[in-house]
Amino acid sequence: MASVLRWLRGFHRAAVIAQIRAKAMAKGATVEIDIAPDARFGRHFKVAVEGRTTNRVVIGPGCELQDNVMIYLRGGSLRMGPESSLRWGVVLDLSGDLEMGGRNIISYYNVIHCTDRVRIGEMTSTSEMVTIADSRHFHGDLVPFRQNTESAPIEIGRNVWLSTKCSILMGVTIGDEAVVAAQAVVHRDVPAKAIVGGVPAKIIRQR
């Protein structure tokens, strides 16, 4: 039975790699792929590749990408450290570099927009429906707001907890072992071991 499961896992992994390469080739793009042999993929896993872009996907040992995960490759990179999980319904939009340190859980229906760089430290995890966005649109006089963008990197430390429906905005650094409360909007740096909450987020207390 174990050998059958290993064969099925290997077959599914090969099918995912073939899917990514075929989509890249059809769009005149390139994707460097390094997926650990024991990585697991759920049903309806999808990848879209933007035309004429250069991308990289590295998925470490023990990683799991569950059902209905969607990854948009727009000239960026994904690096999942070992034993990390993207749970059902996660969407990654990558024209920058997204790095997960390892043993991370990105929970159900999270959205990560990575235009520049997003780094997520080891053991940092999220609850449901969290948004992490290192870019934004803004209004201008001459063009529609959706055509105006700016970005700044996000750095999230080790063993951080991001609670349900919170939002982490561009340019923010969150220190190790901090906690972001449910529905908070973080637009300023958060010290290590701080608990923050509110809109905009403020320090509630230190752990």
C-alpha positions, 0 to 999 in steps of 0.5 A: 500500500505504501509503495502504491501511495508513493507511486501515486504521489510521484505521478501527481508531482510529475503531472504538476511539473508537466503542467507548469512547463507546458503553460510556460512554453505556450506563453513563451515564458520560462519556469525553473522548477525544483519540487521535492519528491515527497511534495503533495498536491491536492485536486484542482491545483492550478498555475497560470504563467504570464507571457515572456516572463522568467520564474522560479518554483522551489518546493521543499520536502514535506510540503503540501499544496491542498485543493484549489490552490492557485499560483499566478507566475508573473516573473516572480519566484516561490520558495517553500521551506520544508514541511510548509502547507498552502491550504485550500483556496490559497491564491499567490500572485507572484511578480516578486520573490515570496520566501517561506522559511519552513514549517509554515501554514498559509491557511484557507483562502489566504491571498498573497500579492508579492510584487517586490519581496515577501519573506515569511519566517520559520514556523510563522502561520496564518488563520483563514482569509488573511491578506498580505500585499506588498503593493497598492494602487493609488489614484492619479489625474491622468490614468485609471487608479489600477494602472498606478502601483507602488510597492515595498518589501514585507518582512515577517519574522519567526513564529509569528501568528496572523489571525483571521482576516487581518491584512499586512500592507506594503513596507511592513516588518513584523518582529519574531513571535508577534501576534496580529489580532483578527481583522487588524490592518497592519501598516506600520512595523510591529516589534518582536513579541508584540500583540497588535490589533485594530484598524489601523493596528496598534500595540495592545501589549507585549507578550 
